[in-house]
C-alpha cells in the first residue's frame, strides 16, 4: 500500500500571472504552471519554453579543461595510445562512447575499459590500471568517475601514465594526483552550472578538443544523441544547461545515425508515437543498464559503437536477456528486503539500512529505489559477502545522502555519490553502528522532510484538458529531476460505469467533471476498489499526471492517478 501523501496545493493566483499571460500571449494556466515552478519573468518563461543551443556554456570555464585539451592533442600528434575509462551505468556508457568515437574520428589510437561491477566495483581499479599498463597506454581519460580514486591514479602515475579525470560526482577535500580534474563540482570551479551529467562533462571536453582543432560543428552535433540519452538516464536536474542538452538530444535520438541505437529503438522503442524522456527512463536506460548489472557494460559500449547490423542485433538480444534476468533478480530481492524491514521494525526508523548475504550487487540500487517508493525513507541496501558488504543508497527530497555518508565516514571503508544516490563499502561488523549513526544524522533534520508530499502545480477542471493543453505539456519536456511531469488536482469528480482491476493490482475507471469524461488508471492501487462499489454515490478528489497514449493506431488522453480520495455525497 502506498504511503499517505500530503497534498501541497499551489498558492492562490496573483495579478502577476495575469499580467505575464497577457505580455507573453500565453494561456493563464501555462503561466500559472511556470510561475509555480519559479519561472516568474517573461525572459525566464521564454528561455524555459524555448531552450536554445545558443545558451550553452562554453567549455573554457571548466577547471583544467585547457590542460586536458592540450594533453589530448599532444597524444594525437605523437600517436600515443589512449584509454577511455568509464563507469558501468548509462551515463558512463554514453560518455565512454562519446569520447571513443570522437577520438577515433581524430585518428587516435584509442581503446576503452569499463570495470566489472561485482569484481571491481565503481571507479578506477588496480585491475584497470594493470590493463592499461599491459596495453602500453600513455594517457587515461576517465568518464563519470575518478574524482575519489587517489590510489589508482597514483599507481598510473608511477607507471608513467597520465590521467585526465572527467567527472561530475562530489569532490573530496584533496584532489587525486591527476594531470587534470575536469569536474564542475570542484570548489575552485568558475563554471556557471555545476549539475552536468558525466556525459555532459565528456561532451564539453570533446567540444574543447574539436574547436581547438578547427573541426566542423557537425561533428559536435552528431554526439548529442549520446548526451541526451546519458543526461536523462542519470536523473541529473533537467534545468538550465541540462534541459537544453536533453531537449536537443531527444531530437537527435529520433533521427540518430548510430546503428546500434537505431537497432535498439527498432526492437524496443515506441511505435507510431513521439519518442520522449519517458522512453529513455523506462525502455532504453533499463536495457543499457541491465548489461552492466548482470554481465559486463562493455557490451553496451560495443552496441553504441558498432557499424555492423548483425552485431547490433545480437547485442540487442543480449541486452534483452540481461534485462529479463535483472527484473527477476530485482523482484526476488525486493521481497526479501521488505520482509527484513517489516520483521525487524525498520519501517519505524528514518533511514532504512538492510543487508543480506547473497544479494546481487548489480540490482541493489534498484531495490533501494523500491524501498524509497514504498516507505518514503532514504534506503541503503547492502550485499554481504564474507566479512564485508557493498551498498547502494537512494534518497528523498531534503535528505542529502552524500552528506550523511560523510557524517558516518568512520564506519565506512569508502563511499561516493551525490545528494540523491550513492554507494559505499563497509565491514559487516560496522553495519549496526552505521545504521545507528545515519539515523542520528536523520534525527537532526526537519521532521517534515519525512512526510511524503505531492506538490500540485494546478487545480483544474477536466474541461481544461484539450489539444492546446496537451501541446503545451509537450513543450515542457523532457521531464525529470527538478522538472517533473506537471501534477494536477481535480476535485469532486463522478465515477462513471464500473471501475475494475487490471493486471496484477492496478485500478482502471472513467471519471466525469461536468460534460467531460476521461479514462483514468491508478497504478498499484487495486486495494481502493471496494470504495468504488457500484451503487455507492462516490465522488473523487484526484491528483494525477496527463498522458497521451497510442494503441492500435488510435491516440487518446489518460489520467495517471498519483493519489485519490473518496467521499460520499
C-alpha positions in Angstrom: 0.0 0.0 0.0 1.3 3.5 -0.9 2.2 5.9 1.9 -0.4 8.6 2.7 0.6 11.7 0.9 0.1 15.3 2.0 -1.2 17.4 -0.9 0.7 20.7 -1.3 -1.7 22.8 -3.2 -0.4 25.8 -5.2 -0.6 29.4 -3.9 -3.6 31.5 -4.8 -3.5 33.2 -8.2 -1.9 36.6 -8.3 -2.3 39.6 -10.5 1.2 38.9 -11.7 0.3 35.7 -13.5 -2.5 37.5 -15.4 0.0 40.3 -16.4 2.6 37.8 -17.6 0.0 35.8 -19.5 -1.1 39.0 -21.3 2.5 40.0 -22.1 3.5 36.6 -23.4 0.2 35.9 -25.2 0.0 32.6 -23.4 -3.0 30.9 -21.6 -3.0 31.8 -18.0 -2.9 28.1 -17.0 0.5 27.9 -18.8 1.8 30.9 -16.8 0.4 29.5 -13.6 2.5 26.4 -14.1 5.6 28.3 -14.9 5.1 30.7 -12.0 4.6 27.8 -9.6 7.9 26.3 -10.7 9.9 29.5 -10.1 9.9 31.0 -13.7 8.5 34.4 -12.8 9.6 36.8 -15.5 9.0 37.0 -19.3 12.6 36.2 -20.0 12.7 33.2 -17.6 9.5 31.7 -19.1 10.6 32.2 -22.7 14.0 30.7 -22.0 12.5 27.7 -20.4 9.8 27.1 -23.1 12.3 27.6 -25.9 15.7 26.1 -24.9 18.4 27.2 -27.3 21.9 25.8 -28.0 23.0 29.5 -28.1 22.6 29.4 -24.3 25.0 26.6 -23.7 28.1 27.5 -21.7 31.4 27.5 -23.4 33.7 24.7 -22.0 36.6 27.1 -21.2 35.3 27.8 -17.7 35.6 24.2 -16.6 38.6 23.6 -14.3 41.7 22.1 -16.1 39.9 22.0 -19.4 42.8 23.7 -21.2 45.4 21.3 -19.7 43.2 18.3 -20.7 42.7 19.6 -24.2 46.4 20.3 -24.8 47.4 16.9 -23.5 44.9 15.1 -25.7 46.1 17.0 -28.8 49.7 16.1 -27.9 48.7 12.4 -27.7 47.1 12.7 -31.1 50.3 14.3 -32.6 52.6 11.6 -31.2 50.2 8.6 -31.7 50.2 7.7 -28.0 47.7 5.0 -27.0 44.8 6.5 -25.1 42.4 4.5 -22.9 38.9 5.9 -22.1 38.0 4.5 -18.7 34.2 4.7 -18.0 31.6 3.8 -15.5 29.1 0.9 -16.0 25.9 2.9 -15.9 24.2 4.6 -18.9 25.9 7.9 -18.1 29.3 6.2 -18.1 28.5 4.1 -21.2 27.3 7.1 -23.2 30.3 9.2 -22.0 32.7 6.5 -22.9 31.2 6.0 -26.3 31.2 9.8 -26.9 34.9 10.1 -26.1 36.0 7.0 -28.0 34.0 7.9 -31.1 35.4 11.5 -31.1 39.0 10.3 -30.7 38.5 7.6 -33.4 37.3 10.4 -35.7 40.6 12.2 -35.0 42.5 9.1 -35.9 43.6 8.5 -32.3 44.9 5.1 -31.2 42.2 4.6 -28.6 40.8 1.7 -26.5 38.3 1.7 -23.7 37.9 0.0 -20.3 34.9 -0.4 -18.1 35.2 -2.1 -14.7 33.2 -5.2 -13.8 30.6 -4.1 -11.4 30.9 -7.1 -9.0 34.6 -7.9 -9.3 36.0 -4.4 -9.4 33.2 -2.0 -8.3 32.9 1.7 -9.1 35.8 3.8 -10.3 39.4 3.2 -11.3 40.6 -0.2 -10.2 44.1 -1.7 -9.9 43.0 -4.3 -12.4 42.1 -1.5 -14.8 45.5 0.2 -14.3 47.2 -3.2 -14.9 45.2 -3.5 -18.2 46.4 0.0 -19.3 50.0 -0.9 -18.4 49.8 -4.1 -20.4 48.3 -2.3 -23.4 51.1 0.3 -23.3 48.6 3.1 -22.7 50.2 6.6 -22.1 47.0 8.5 -21.3 43.9 7.6 -19.4 40.7 9.7 -19.8 38.1 8.8 -17.2 34.4 9.5 -17.6 31.8 9.6 -14.8 34.5 8.5 -12.2 37.9 9.3 -10.9 37.4 12.2 -8.5 38.0 10.0 -5.4 40.4 7.4 -6.9 43.7 8.7 -5.5 45.4 5.3 -5.1 44.7 4.0 -8.6 45.6 7.3 -10.2 48.9 7.4 -8.2 49.6 3.9 -9.5 49.0 5.0 -13.1 51.3 8.0 -12.5 54.0 5.6 -11.1 53.6 3.5 -14.3 54.3 6.6 -16.5 50.6 7.0 -17.5 49.0 10.5 -17.3 45.4 10.7 -16.2 42.7 13.2 -17.2 39.6 12.9 -14.9 36.2 13.9 -16.3 33.6 13.5 -13.7 30.5 15.1 -12.1 30.4 13.5 -8.6 31.2 15.3 -5.4 34.9 16.1 -4.9 36.8 15.2 -1.8 38.9 17.8 0.1 42.1 16.5 -1.6 42.0 16.0 -5.4 43.6 12.9 -6.9 47.1 13.3 -8.4 45.8 13.5 -12.0 47.2 15.7 -14.7 43.7 17.3 -15.0 40.5 17.0 -13.0 37.7 18.3 -15.2 34.7 18.4 -12.8 32.2 21.3 -12.5 31.7 20.5 -8.8 35.3 21.4 -7.8 35.2 24.2 -5.2 37.5 26.3 -7.3 35.4 25.9 -10.5 34.0 29.0 -12.1 31.8 27.0 -14.4 28.3 28.5 -14.1 26.3 25.2 -14.0 27.6 22.5 -11.7 24.9 19.9 -12.4 26.1 18.4 -15.7 25.9 14.6 -16.1 29.2 12.7 -16.6 28.4 12.5 -20.4 27.8 16.3 -20.3 31.4 16.8 -19.0 32.7 14.5 -21.6 30.9 16.5 -24.3 32.5 19.7 -23.1 35.9 18.1 -23.3 35.1 16.9 -26.8 33.8 20.3 -27.7 37.1 21.9 -26.5 39.3 19.5 -28.4 37.2 19.7 -31.7 37.1 23.5 -31.5 40.8 23.8 -30.8 41.5 21.7 -33.9 39.1 23.7 -36.0 36.8 20.7 -36.8 33.3 21.3 -38.3 30.4 21.8 -35.8 28.5 18.9 -37.3 31.0 16.6 -35.6 29.8 18.0 -32.2 26.1 17.9 -33.2 26.5 14.2 -34.0 27.3 13.5 -30.4 24.1 15.0 -28.9 22.1 11.7 -29.1 24.6 10.3 -26.6 24.5 13.4 -24.4 20.7 13.4 -24.3 20.5 9.7 -23.5 23.0 9.8 -20.7 21.8 13.1 -19.2 18.2 11.9 -19.0 19.1 8.4 -17.8 21.3 9.7 -15.0 18.5 11.7 -13.4 20.5 14.9 -13.0 18.4 18.1 -12.7 16.8 18.8 -16.1 17.0 22.5 -15.8 19.3 25.2 -17.3 22.0 23.6 -19.5 20.9 20.0 -18.9 17.5 20.9 -20.2 19.0 22.3 -23.4 21.2 19.2 -23.9 18.4 16.8 -23.1 15.9 18.6 -25.4 18.2 18.7 -28.4 19.4 15.2 -27.6 15.9 13.8 -27.8 15.5 15.3 -31.3 18.8 13.8 -32.4 17.9 10.4 -31.0 14.8 10.3 -33.1 17.0 10.5 -36.2 20.2 9.0 -34.9 22.9 7.9 -37.3 24.2 5.4 -34.7 23.4 1.9 -36.0 23.4 0.3 -32.5 21.0 2.9 -31.1 18.8 2.6 -34.3 18.6 -1.2 -33.7 17.7 -0.8 -30.1 14.9 1.7 -31.0 13.6 -0.7 -33.7 13.4 -3.6 -31.3 12.2 -1.9 -28.1 11.2 1.7 -28.9 7.8 3.3 -29.3 5.8 2.6 -32.5 3.9 5.4 -34.2 4.2 7.9 -31.4 6.5 10.6 -30.2 9.8 9.5 -28.5 10.0 11.1 -25.1 12.1 11.2 -21.9 9.8 8.5 -20.5 11.0 6.2 -23.2 14.6 6.7 -22.2 13.8 6.3 -18.5 11.6 3.2 -18.8 12.7 1.5 -22.1 16.3 2.3 -23.3 18.1 3.1 -20.0 17.0 -0.1 -18.2 18.3 -2.2 -21.0 21.6 -0.4 -21.3 22.0 -0.5 -17.6 21.0 -4.2 -17.3 24.0 -5.5 -19.2 26.3 -3.7 -16.7 24.3 -5.2 -13.8 24.2 -8.8 -15.0 27.2 -9.3 -17.3 29.5 -6.5 -18.5 28.9 -2.9 -19.5 31.4 -3.1 -22.3 28.6 -4.8 -24.4 26.6 -1.6 -24.2 29.5 0.4 -25.5 30.1 -2.1 -28.3 26.4 -1.7 -29.3 26.7 2.1 -29.4 29.9 2.0 -31.4 29.1 -0.9 -33.8 28.7 -0.3 -37.6 27.7 -3.9 -38.2 23.9 -4.7 -38.3 24.3 -8.3 -37.4 26.4 -7.5 -34.4 23.9 -4.8 -33.4 21.0 -7.2 -33.5 23.0 -9.8 -31.5 23.9 -7.3 -28.9 20.4 -6.0 -28.5 19.2 -9.6 -28.0 21.8 -10.0 -25.2 20.6 -6.7 -23.6 17.0 -8.0 -23.7 18.1 -11.3 -22.0 20.1 -9.4 -19.3 17.1 -7.1 -18.7 14.8 -10.1 -18.1 17.4 -11.6 -15.7 17.7 -8.2 -13.9 13.9 -8.0 -13.5 13.7 -11.4 -11.9 16.6 -10.8 -9.5 15.2 -7.4 -8.5 11.7 -8.8 -7.8 13.2 -11.5 -5.6 15.5 -9.2 -3.6 12.8 -6.5 -3.2 10.5 -9.1 -1.5 13.4 -10.2 0.8 14.3 -6.6 1.7 10.6 -5.7 2.5 10.4 -8.8 4.7 13.6 -7.7 6.6 12.3 -4.1 7.0 8.9 -5.3 8.4 10.1 -8.2 10.5 12.8 -6.1 12.2 10.6 -3.0 12.6 12.9 -0.9 10.5 10.0 1.0 8.9 9.8 2.9 12.2 13.3 4.4 11.5 14.0 7.4 9.4 16.7 5.7 7.3 16.3 2.1 6.2 19.5 0.0 6.2 19.1 -3.6 5.2 21.8 -6.2 4.5 21.9 -9.8 3.5 24.3 -12.4 2.2 24.0 -13.4 -1.4 22.2 -10.3 -2.8 23.3 -9.4 -6.3 25.3 -6.2 -6.3 24.0 -5.3 -9.7 20.5 -4.6 -8.6 20.7 -3.3 -5.0 20.4 0.3 -6.2 17.1 -0.6 -7.9 16.0 -2.3 -4.7 16.8 0.8 -2.7 14.6 2.8 -5.0 11.7 0.4 -4.5 12.1 0.8 -0.7 12.1 4.6 -1.0 9.0 4.4 -3.1 7.2 2.1 -0.6 8.2 3.7 2.7 9.3 7.2 1.7 12.5 6.9 3.6 16.2 7.1 2.5 17.2 3.5 1.9 20.6 1.7 1.8 20.7 -1.9 0.6 23.9 -3.8 1.3 25.0 -7.0 -0.4 27.1 -9.0 2.0 30.0 -11.3 1.1 32.1 -12.9 3.9 33.0 -10.1 6.2 32.3 -7.1 4.0 29.5 -5.6 2.1 28.8 -3.2 -0.8 25.9 -0.9 -0.5 23.8 1.3 -2.7 21.6 4.1 -1.4 18.7 6.2 -2.7 17.2 9.3 -1.0 14.2 11.5 -0.7 13.9 15.3 -1.2 15.6 17.2 1.6 18.0 14.4 2.7 21.5 14.7 1.2 22.7 11.1 1.0 26.3 12.1 0.3 26.4 14.4 3.3 25.0 11.6 5.5 27.8 9.3 4.3 30.4 12.0 5.2 28.9 12.3 8.7 29.2 8.5 9.1 32.6 8.1 7.4 34.3 6.5 10.4 32.1 3.4 9.9 32.7 3.1 6.1 35.7 1.7 4.1 34.9 4.1 1.2 31.9 5.9 -0.3 30.8 8.2 -3.1 27.9 9.7 -4.9 25.7 12.8 -4.6 22.7 14.1 -2.7 20.2 11.7 -4.3 22.2 8.5 -4.7 25.4 6.9 -3.6 27.4 3.8 -3.0 29.5 2.5 -0.1 31.8 -0.3 1.1 31.5 -1.4 4.7 32.7 -4.1 7.0 30.0 -6.5 8.2 30.5 -5.8 11.9 30.2 -2.0 11.3 26.7 -2.1 9.9 24.7 -1.8 13.2 26.8 1.2 14.2 26.5 2.8 10.8 22.7 2.3 10.8 22.5 4.0 14.3 24.8 6.8 13.2 23.0 7.6 9.9 19.7 7.6 11.8 21.2 10.1 14.4 22.1 12.3 11.4 18.5 11.9 10.2 17.1 12.9 13.5 18.8 16.3 13.2 16.8 17.2 10.1 13.4 18.8 10.0 10.6 16.3 10.6 8.6 17.4 7.6 11.1 16.1 5.0 10.0 12.5 6.0 6.3 13.3 5.2 5.5 12.2 1.6 4.2 15.2 -0.2 2.7 15.7 -3.7 3.5 19.2 -5.0 0.5 20.1 -7.1 1.1 22.5 -10.0 -2.5 23.5 -10.5 -6.1 22.6 -9.5 -8.0 22.3 -12.8 -11.3 21.2 -14.3 -11.2 18.2 -16.7 -12.7 20.5 -19.3 -9.4 22.4 -19.4 -7.6 19.2 -20.8 -7.9 19.8 -24.6 -5.5 19.6 -27.5 -3.9 23.0 -26.8 -3.3 21.9 -23.2 -1.6 18.7 -24.4 0.6 20.7 -26.9 1.7 22.9 -24.0 2.6 20.0 -21.8 4.8 18.6 -24.6 6.7 22.0 -24.6 7.7 21.3 -21.1 9.6 18.1 -22.0 11.9 16.5 -21.3 10.7 15.7 -17.8 12.9 14.5 -15.0 14.6 15.7 -11.8 13.6 19.3 -10.9 11.4 19.4 -14.0 8.8 16.7 -13.2 5.8 16.0 -15.3 3.2 18.5 -14.1 0.9 17.3 -11.4 -2.7 18.4 -11.3 -5.6 18.0 -8.9 -9.3 17.9 -9.8 -12.0 17.8 -7.2 -15.5 16.3 -6.8 -15.3 14.0 -9.8 -18.0 11.4 -10.5 -17.1 7.8 -11.1 -18.7 6.6 -14.3 -19.6 3.0 -15.0 -17.8 0.1 -13.4 -14.2 0.5 -12.1 -12.2 -2.7 -12.4 -8.9 -4.3 -11.6 -6.4 -4.7 -14.4 -3.1 -6.5 -14.5 -1.9 -7.7 -11.1 -3.1 -4.8 -8.9 -4.0 -1.7 -10.9 -7.3 0.1 -10.9 -9.0 1.4 -14.1 -12.0 3.7 -14.2 -13.7 6.6 -16.0 -14.2 9.9 -14.4 -16.6 12.8 -15.2 -16.4 16.5 -14.5 -19.4 18.4 -15.9 -19.6 17.2 -19.5 -16.1 15.8 -19.8 -15.3 12.1 -19.3 -11.8 10.8 -19.3 -10.3 7.3 -18.6 -8.0 7.0 -15.5 -5.7 4.4 -14.1 -4.3 4.1 -10.6 -1.1 2.0 -10.6 -0.7 -0.4 -7.7 -4.0 0.7 -6.1 -6.5 -2.0 -6.8 -7.0 -2.1 -3.0 -9.1 1.0 -3.5 -11.7 -0.9 -5.5 -14.1 -1.7 -2.6 -14.5 2.1 -2.0 -15.9 2.4 -5.6 -18.5 -0.3 -5.5 -21.5 0.1 -7.8 -24.5 1.6 -6.0 -22.4 3.9 -3.7 -22.6 7.6 -4.6 -18.9 8.3 -4.8 -17.1 11.5 -5.7 -13.3 11.6 -6.0 -10.6 14.2 -5.5 -7.7 13.1 -7.6 -4.1 14.0 -8.0 -2.7 13.0 -11.4 -0.5 13.5 -14.5 -1.8 13.6 -18.0 -0.6 11.1 -20.6 -1.2 10.7 -24.3 -1.5 7.0 -25.2 -1.4 5.4 -28.6 -2.9 2.0 -29.1 -3.8 0.2 -32.3 -3.2 3.4 -34.2 -5.6 5.5 -32.0 -4.4 8.3 -29.7 -6.2 9.2 -26.5 -5.7 11.1 -23.3 -5.4 9.2 -20.0 -5.1 10.4 -16.4 -2.4 8.6 -14.4 -3.5 8.9 -10.8 -0.9 9.5 -8.1 -3.4 9.7 -5.3 -7.2 9.6 -4.8 -9.6 10.4 -2.0 -13.1 9.2 -2.0 -16.1 10.8 -0.2 -19.8 10.1 -0.2 -22.4 12.6 -1.3 
